[in-house]
């Protein structure tokens, strides 16, 4: 399933509400079929789900909210008072789970809020699960007011369902050279997939499809993003560092690029989604940054990139925004259950010809040739002088 369709399901079905309430409405006022439903004989009518009053022109403002670890539903207090339903009469299937009154702005609501831990205890229906989603379903209903052996008050019942994306990670029986790095974080019953890619240039249009080879001082463009579910979390990159070995906790050579969400290498820049504009860390579901290519002092000329990340809810941007002042930069980031680690590599460094061979060709060999020539000339001169002395020596009498 694509990320777009996943987003659509999350948005539309989180607001699904089924409401049944017998209200009183006037037939001659029932002109809008979206708010008022006429009987087949058109002699009676009832308000459509979510509307009330004799004209069916008032909305109950029913809202379902599906948080990471809770579900809630609320409706305006006037809706229940119109149907003569007291706060104490509202309950979930388990009568011990009652509603509460809450004022938001200047409007009073009756509200239920149930954590996932208490979902079954409050009478939630058995959890339904398929390969892509988890479904939580609850029903809000009124406690019947019995008078003698009869019930006269109408029944108000609201069924609501929260649907969460559920992504399974499938592993391969053989290793794959990490052209991209991917990890899956479990948030409650929901899995979030995060991917780290290297791109060829600042447009972030073409990711490397093979092990990249990059020249020293060239820009390296990195993107870390939540790929599924889309637009459901904020992403923050806590730390990024490079090692010479695939292990992120290697005891060998290490170079830090980002620490506690802040720049730790002067060549690092956070980039925005628009070309050429600066970006931020923790403000969206993707983080882009660049740095200048380098190499370690020892061979081999390659490195591995590692990044630790954390997820935040969309309304929790404060926790995702790093504080990069000189005082707080080195402070430890508080632990979150939604943290993960990504590794990418190897990234190979394109090296020029060996310095030693250049020196040998341009310096050592010419100097050696000169010294050799000088040596032979010296020998020849010495031999010539010795011969000359032997020829001119006078014979003895």
Number of C-alpha atoms within 10 A of each C-alpha: 8 10 12 12 12 19 16 11 14 18 12 10 15 20 18 16 18 13 19 17 18 17 19 17 20 18 18 11 13 22 14 13 10 12 19 24 20 19 11 8 7 11 10 15 23 24 27 22 21 21 23 26 17 18 20 26 17 15 17 18 14 21 16 22 16 19 14 14 12 15 22 18 25 21 19 20 21 18 21 19 11 12 18 12 21 13 18 11 15 24 21 22 20 14 14 11 18 19 20 15 14 14 12 8 6 6 10 15 24 22 23 20 19 20 14 18 10 13 19 18 13 21 17 19 15 12 11 11 14 10 9 13 17 17 16 20 18 23 21 22 19 22 18 16 14 10 9 6 5 9 11 9 16 16 17 19 17 19 15 23 24 21 21 24 22 21 21 12 11 6 7 7 6 6 7 8 12 15 19 19 20 19 16 20 18 15 14 11 14 18 19 23 18 24 19 24 22 25 19 17 15 18 12 16 8 12 17 13 13 11 16 18 14 19 16 15 12 13 20 20 24 23 18 23 23 24 18 24 24 17 16 19 23 25 27 29 28 22 19 24 19 26 24 25 19 16 13 21 10 12 10 9 13 17 16 15 23 21 23 22 25 25 19 18 15 10 13 18 20 19 21 16 14 10 10 10 9 13 16 20 23 25 20 19 23 24 24 24 22 21 18 17 17 19 21 16 8 9 8 12 16 22 22 19 25 24 22 20 23 21 26 23 14 16 9 13 17 12 17 22 19 22 16 15 9 8 8 13 17 15 12 9 14 7 8 11 11 14 19 18 20 20 24 24 23 21 21 18 19 14 12 8 8 8 8 8 11 11 11 12 10 10 11 12 12 12 12 11 11 10 12 12 11 12 11 11 12 12 10 12 10 11 11 11 10 11 10 10 9 9 8 8 8 7 5 4 3
